[in-house]
Amino acid sequence: MVGLVVGRKSAKHAAQVMRRLVADVFPAIGHKFIDTVTAADIRDILLPIEERGARDVSRRAHETIGQIFRYAIANGKATRNPAAEFKPRDVLKPGREENFARVDGRDLPELLAKVWVYDGDALLF
């Protein structure tokens, strides 16, 4: 099924981005004139998002804010993009690197044999 597309994004994606803006961005800077928003204002949006454990959402918020400002500049609504003045890695903590377990080559034949004879239910997502 093909969903409604907003620009090049699906309606589902657009709704998700809007929810994030309403939850995190608009309360912090929605009352300001666009040319009065500073890089520090944007940083102050990202840090609480990261603190609640949503580092990826924080990075996406930075990206979305930058896109909004680029659009505003292109359409004569703003003169600068404060999100372009720093990268998320400049203010956010580095991501935790985690190694995952792997199947050793010598264990692969046994695993494949068990997969082929598995008679249980398939996982449904």
C-alpha positions in Angstrom: 0.0 0.0 0.0 1.4 3.4 -1.0 0.8 6.1 1.6 0.2 9.8 1.2 3.5 11.5 0.5 4.3 15.0 1.7 7.1 16.4 -0.5 9.4 13.4 -0.7 8.4 12.1 2.8 5.4 9.9 3.8 2.6 11.4 5.9 3.7 9.1 8.7 7.2 10.6 8.7 5.8 14.1 8.5 3.5 13.4 11.5 6.4 12.0 13.5 8.6 15.0 12.8 5.8 17.3 13.8 5.2 15.5 17.1 8.9 15.9 17.9 8.8 19.6 17.1 5.7 20.1 19.2 7.2 18.2 22.1 10.7 19.6 22.2 11.3 22.5 19.8 8.2 24.8 19.8 8.0 25.1 23.6 11.6 26.3 23.7 11.8 28.6 20.7 8.3 28.8 19.2 7.7 32.2 20.9 10.8 33.8 19.4 11.2 35.7 16.1 13.1 33.5 13.7 16.2 35.8 13.5 16.5 36.0 17.3 17.1 32.2 17.7 20.7 31.5 18.6 22.9 28.5 18.5 22.8 28.4 22.3 18.9 28.2 22.1 19.3 25.1 19.8 21.9 23.6 22.1 19.5 24.1 25.0 16.9 22.1 23.1 19.2 19.2 22.3 20.7 18.6 25.8 17.5 17.8 27.6 16.5 15.4 24.9 19.8 13.6 25.2 19.5 13.6 29.0 16.3 11.6 28.8 18.1 9.0 26.9 17.1 9.9 23.4 20.4 10.8 21.8 19.3 9.8 18.3 16.2 12.0 18.6 18.4 14.9 19.8 20.6 14.5 16.6 17.4 14.4 14.5 16.1 17.5 16.2 19.2 19.4 15.2 18.9 18.2 11.7 15.2 19.2 11.5 15.9 22.6 13.0 18.6 23.1 10.4 16.3 22.1 7.6 13.6 24.6 8.8 16.2 27.4 8.9 17.5 26.6 5.4 13.9 26.7 4.1 13.4 30.0 5.9 16.5 31.5 4.4 15.6 30.3 0.9 12.2 31.9 1.3 13.4 35.2 2.7 12.0 34.6 6.3 15.5 34.3 8.0 19.0 35.6 7.3 21.0 32.9 9.1 21.0 29.3 10.3 22.1 29.0 13.9 21.9 25.2 13.6 24.7 25.3 11.0 27.0 27.0 13.6 27.7 23.6 15.4 27.4 19.9 14.9 25.6 17.7 17.3 28.9 16.0 18.3 30.1 19.4 19.5 27.6 19.4 22.4 26.3 15.8 22.8 28.2 13.0 24.5 29.7 10.4 22.2 27.6 7.4 21.6 28.4 4.2 23.4 29.9 1.6 21.2 28.7 -1.9 21.9 29.9 -5.1 20.3 27.3 -7.7 19.7 27.7 -11.5 20.0 28.4 -13.3 16.8 28.3 -16.9 15.5 31.7 -18.4 15.2 32.4 -20.1 11.9 32.8 -23.5 13.5 29.4 -23.2 15.1 27.6 -22.2 11.9 26.9 -25.7 10.6 25.2 -26.7 13.9 23.1 -23.5 13.9 22.0 -23.9 10.3 21.0 -27.5 11.0 18.8 -26.4 13.9 17.3 -23.7 11.8 16.3 -26.1 9.0 14.6 -28.5 11.4 12.9 -25.9 13.5 9.2 -26.7 13.7 8.0 -23.7 15.8 6.0 -20.6 15.0 7.4 -17.8 13.0 7.9 -14.5 14.8 5.4 -11.9 13.6 6.3 -8.2 13.8 
